[in-house]
Amino acid sequence: MRETVSMNSADLCATLFFRLVDKGFTSNQVERLVKDTYHIVKDGGFFTLESINETLIALGWDTNAMDTYSLNLLLNLIKKAFNIEVVSHSIN
């Protein structure tokens, strides 16, 4: 699989869409999940995948609606689409 940092916006969007569809989401649910996740992170701050999923659960989503790879795709899409700095760190 290609690195997300080398994908263009269309590649990122398509990969994110098909990844979430493969997880069992409908196209309408993918749109809502992306919008909900975007609204969680759009104002900046420090987030973890766990804190994002906790907020998504409060919005009615199932546990672990967002996974690490999907979140990274979305963050890279936001970075490219809005030309803003997005910094993410992985802790193992």
N, CA, C and O of each residue as an XYZ file, in Angstrom:
368
protein
N       0.842     -1.182      0.000
C       0.000      0.000      0.000
C       0.886      1.242      0.000
O       1.929      1.268      0.653
N       0.469      2.265     -0.730
C       1.254      3.489     -0.809
C       1.206      4.255      0.501
O       0.233      4.178      1.250
N       2.272      4.995      0.761
C       2.308      5.877      1.928
C       1.287      6.992      1.733
O       1.138      7.507      0.624
N       0.584      7.367      2.794
C      -0.428      8.404      2.678
C       0.170      9.749      2.324
O      -0.502     10.557      1.682
N       1.411     10.025      2.715
C       2.006     11.330      2.460
C       2.273     11.551      0.980
O       2.389     12.702      0.561
N       2.376     10.498      0.161
C       2.656     10.663     -1.252
C       1.383     10.668     -2.101
O       1.472     10.861     -3.314
N       0.240     10.469     -1.527
C      -1.015     10.451     -2.265
C      -1.517     11.863     -2.511
O      -1.308     12.760     -1.694
N      -2.189     12.054     -3.656
C      -2.842     13.334     -3.874
C      -4.208     13.307     -3.180
O      -4.607     12.278     -2.636
N      -4.909     14.415     -3.197
C      -6.181     14.510     -2.474
C      -7.211     13.498     -2.970
O      -7.939     12.908     -2.171
N      -7.273     13.301     -4.270
C      -8.238     12.342     -4.824
C      -7.924     10.919     -4.366
O      -8.827     10.154     -4.026
N      -6.632     10.572     -4.360
C      -6.222      9.246     -3.879
C      -6.571      9.067     -2.406
O      -7.087      8.025     -2.000
N      -6.281     10.098     -1.610
C      -6.581     10.035     -0.179
C      -8.074      9.840      0.054
O      -8.487      9.002      0.857
N      -8.872     10.621     -0.656
C     -10.323     10.565     -0.497
C     -10.863      9.186     -0.896
O     -11.665      8.597     -0.172
N     -10.424      8.685     -2.034
C     -10.885      7.376     -2.499
C     -10.440      6.264     -1.559
O     -11.220      5.369     -1.235
N      -9.198      6.321     -1.126
C      -8.690      5.284     -0.221
C      -9.448      5.299      1.094
O      -9.812      4.246      1.618
N      -9.688      6.497      1.632
C     -10.448      6.614      2.874
C     -11.863      6.081      2.688
O     -12.358      5.321      3.521
N     -12.507      6.474      1.610
C     -13.879      6.030      1.347
C     -13.950      4.506      1.280
O     -14.759      3.892      1.975
N     -13.111      3.896      0.450
C     -13.177      2.442      0.289
C     -12.742      1.701      1.546
O     -13.244      0.611      1.820
N     -11.830      2.265      2.304
C     -11.433      1.638      3.566
C     -12.623      1.582      4.526
O     -12.878      0.553      5.152
N     -13.346      2.700      4.633
C     -14.486      2.736      5.554
C     -15.646      1.883      5.046
O     -16.356      1.276      5.847
N     -15.848      1.826      3.740
C     -16.866      0.934      3.178
C     -16.500     -0.516      3.472
O     -17.366     -1.324      3.808
N     -15.215     -0.843      3.345
C     -14.759     -2.204      3.666
C     -14.980     -2.552      5.135
O     -15.126     -3.723      5.485
N     -15.003     -1.521      6.002
C     -15.281     -1.752      7.417
C     -16.777     -1.937      7.685
O     -17.176     -2.236      8.811
N     -17.606     -1.758      6.643
C     -19.041     -2.001      6.788
C     -19.915     -0.757      6.789
O     -21.130     -0.855      6.967
N     -19.312      0.414      6.593
C     -20.099      1.641      6.566
C     -20.727      1.843      5.186
O     -20.128      1.496      4.168
N     -21.935      2.404      5.159
C     -22.555      2.790      3.897
C     -21.932      4.103      3.429
O     -21.227      4.763      4.193
N     -22.184      4.477      2.197
C     -21.621      5.728      1.694
C     -22.125      6.929      2.490
O     -21.371      7.873      2.727
N     -23.389      6.905      2.902
C     -23.920      7.992      3.740
C     -23.243      8.028      5.104
O     -22.962      9.105      5.631
N     -22.982      6.861      5.674
C     -22.302      6.803      6.963
C     -20.858      7.290      6.847
O     -20.351      7.953      7.752
N     -20.200      6.962      5.740
C     -18.822      7.432      5.526
C     -18.812      8.953      5.524
O     -17.969      9.571      6.174
N     -19.738      9.555      4.804
C     -19.804     11.011      4.748
C     -20.019     11.609      6.136
O     -19.358     12.581      6.502
N     -20.931     11.038      6.903
C     -21.196     11.555      8.252
C     -20.007     11.330      9.178
O     -19.666     12.216      9.963
N     -19.367     10.161      9.103
C     -18.225      9.867      9.963
C     -17.076     10.819      9.676
O     -16.439     11.320     10.602
N     -16.808     11.071      8.407
C     -15.736     11.999      8.040
C     -16.070     13.397      8.545
O     -15.208     14.077      9.102
N     -17.315     13.831      8.355
C     -17.722     15.156      8.836
C     -17.620     15.248     10.351
O     -17.106     16.233     10.881
N     -18.107     14.228     11.051
C     -18.059     14.246     12.514
C     -16.615     14.275     13.015
O     -16.287     15.018     13.940
N     -15.761     13.467     12.401
C     -14.359     13.435     12.820
C     -13.685     14.763     12.509
O     -12.908     15.272     13.317
N     -13.978     15.325     11.345
C     -13.420     16.627     10.992
C     -13.820     17.686     12.018
O     -12.985     18.490     12.433
N     -15.084     17.693     12.427
C     -15.542     18.689     13.398
C     -14.871     18.516     14.762
O     -14.729     19.482     15.512
N     -14.463     17.305     15.079
C     -13.758     17.056     16.341
C     -12.361     17.668     16.306
O     -11.912     18.234     17.303
N     -11.676     17.562     15.181
C     -10.273     17.976     15.112
C     -10.040     19.343     14.470
O      -8.924     19.858     14.531
N     -11.051     19.937     13.864
C     -10.851     21.135     13.035
C     -10.289     22.340     13.776
O      -9.575     23.145     13.178
N     -10.590     22.481     15.056
C     -10.109     23.644     15.793
C      -8.741     23.425     16.419
O      -8.239     24.276     17.154
N      -8.142     22.278     16.122
C      -6.802     21.995     16.635
C      -6.835     21.448     18.046
O      -7.900     21.205     18.613
N      -5.676     21.263     18.589
C      -5.545     20.717     19.931
C      -4.793     19.405     19.884
O      -4.190     19.039     18.875
N      -4.845     18.718     20.994
C      -4.180     17.435     21.114
C      -5.245     16.357     21.225
O      -6.125     16.421     22.083
N      -5.153     15.369     20.350
C      -6.138     14.300     20.310
C      -5.433     12.960     20.238
O      -4.325     12.842     19.715
N      -6.091     11.973     20.767
C      -5.660     10.599     20.572
C      -6.771      9.897     19.815
O      -7.909     10.365     19.784
N      -6.437      8.785     19.215
C      -7.461      7.992     18.545
C      -8.559      7.626     19.538
O      -9.744      7.640     19.206
N      -8.149      7.301     20.749
C      -9.119      6.938     21.787
C     -10.055      8.105     22.105
O     -11.264      7.908     22.227
N      -9.515      9.310     22.240
C     -10.376     10.453     22.570
C     -11.305     10.800     21.413
O     -12.444     11.211     21.632
N     -10.827     10.639     20.190
C     -11.687     10.880     19.032
C     -12.814      9.863     19.008
O     -13.970     10.225     18.790
N     -12.492      8.593     19.229
C     -13.535      7.569     19.240
C     -14.516      7.759     20.393
O     -15.705      7.477     20.239
N     -14.042      8.228     21.536
C     -14.955      8.504     22.654
C     -15.957      9.592     22.276
O     -17.140      9.496     22.602
N     -15.479     10.625     21.589
C     -16.377     11.683     21.142
C     -17.334     11.153     20.083
O     -18.516     11.497     20.086
N     -16.836     10.326     19.186
C     -17.710      9.732     18.177
C     -18.783      8.854     18.814
O     -19.928      8.852     18.363
N     -18.424      8.114     19.852
C     -19.412      7.293     20.572
C     -20.504      8.186     21.149
O     -21.684      7.845     21.080
N     -20.118      9.330     21.719
C     -21.099     10.271     22.269
C     -22.016     10.820     21.172
O     -23.137     11.248     21.450
N     -21.534     10.804     19.927
C     -22.350     11.255     18.795
C     -23.175     10.129     18.182
O     -23.898     10.338     17.208
N     -23.062      8.929     18.763
C     -23.882      7.811     18.306
C     -23.173      6.760     17.478
O     -23.810      5.826     16.993
N     -21.868      6.892     17.305
C     -21.116      5.912     16.530
C     -20.739      4.721     17.403
O     -20.662      4.836     18.626
N     -20.504      3.576     16.761
C     -20.053      2.386     17.472
C     -18.618      2.576     17.954
O     -17.895      3.447     17.470
N     -18.228      1.758     18.902
C     -16.868      1.770     19.427
C     -15.873      1.564     18.283
O     -16.092      0.742     17.392
N     -14.790      2.315     18.324
C     -13.717      2.209     17.332
C     -14.183      2.450     15.902
O     -13.730      1.780     14.974
N     -15.082      3.403     15.728
C     -15.543      3.750     14.381
C     -14.372      4.207     13.524
O     -14.289      3.878     12.341
N     -13.477      4.960     14.126
C     -12.298      5.456     13.411
C     -11.100      4.614     13.834
O     -10.902      4.354     15.021
N     -10.307      4.191     12.859
C      -9.091      3.434     13.157
C      -7.874      4.289     12.808
O      -8.008      5.343     12.187
N      -6.713      3.841     13.200
C      -5.484      4.617     13.022
C      -5.240      4.984     11.560
O      -4.974      6.147     11.256
N      -5.325      4.023     10.661
C      -5.027      4.292      9.260
C      -6.046      5.256      8.655
O      -5.671      6.170      7.921
N      -7.326      5.059      8.955
C      -8.366      5.954      8.429
C      -8.171      7.369      8.957
O      -8.333      8.339      8.217
N      -7.826      7.487     10.227
C      -7.588      8.811     10.800
C      -6.392      9.482     10.123
O      -6.447     10.673      9.816
N      -5.324      8.739      9.889
C      -4.164      9.306      9.201
C      -4.515      9.744      7.783
O      -4.051     10.789      7.326
N      -5.328      8.957      7.087
C      -5.786      9.361      5.761
C      -6.559     10.669      5.840
O      -6.328     11.580      5.044
N      -7.474     10.765      6.797
C      -8.275     11.980      6.943
C      -7.409     13.183      7.296
O      -7.601     14.264      6.739
N      -6.472     13.013      8.202
C      -5.591     14.122      8.583
C      -4.743     14.589      7.403
O      -4.530     15.788      7.226
N      -4.262     13.652      6.602
C      -3.491     14.025      5.423
C      -4.371     14.703      4.381
O      -3.917     15.613      3.687
N      -5.614     14.276      4.264
C      -6.554     14.923      3.351
C      -6.833     16.360      3.794
O      -6.849     17.274      2.970
N      -7.050     16.555      5.079
C      -7.264     17.899      5.624
C      -6.041     18.771      5.348
O      -6.164     19.928      4.946
N      -4.880     18.202      5.568
C      -3.633     18.942      5.344
C      -3.521     19.403      3.893
O      -3.196     20.561      3.629
N      -3.789     18.498      2.956
C      -3.691     18.841      1.537
C      -4.814     19.771      1.093
O      -4.566     20.730      0.362
N      -6.036     19.504      1.520
C      -7.191     20.275      1.048
C      -7.177     21.709      1.561
O      -7.550     22.635      0.841
N      -6.746     21.888      2.805
C      -6.803     23.212      3.418
C      -5.434     23.854      3.596
O      -5.319     24.958      4.129
N      -4.392     23.150      3.142
C      -3.025     23.656      3.238
C      -2.693     24.136      4.655
O      -2.156     25.226      4.855
N      -3.029     23.294      5.621
C      -2.734     23.615      7.013
C      -1.776     22.570      7.570
O      -1.658     21.466      7.039
N      -1.108     22.932      8.628
C      -0.171     22.010      9.251
C      -0.922     21.049     10.163
O      -1.693     21.462     11.029
N      -0.685     19.780      9.954
C      -1.250     18.747     10.803
C      -0.092     17.894     11.262
O       0.628     17.320     10.445
N       0.089     17.810     12.564
C       1.185     17.019     13.118
C       0.587     15.847     13.856
O      -0.294     16.014     14.700
N       1.065     14.661     13.539
C       0.597     13.485     14.267
C       1.804     12.688     14.727
O       2.844     12.671     14.068
N       1.653     12.043     15.844
C       2.709     11.233     16.431
C       2.147      9.865     16.755
O       1.031      9.750     17.262
N       2.905      8.840     16.468
C       2.529      7.481     16.828
C       3.341      7.053     18.027
O       4.562      7.206     18.055
N       2.665      6.524     19.001
C       3.336      6.004     20.190
C       3.061      4.524     20.256
O       1.909      4.093     20.302
N       4.118      3.753     20.259
C       3.973      2.305     20.294
C       4.180      1.781     21.680
O       4.096      0.574     21.903
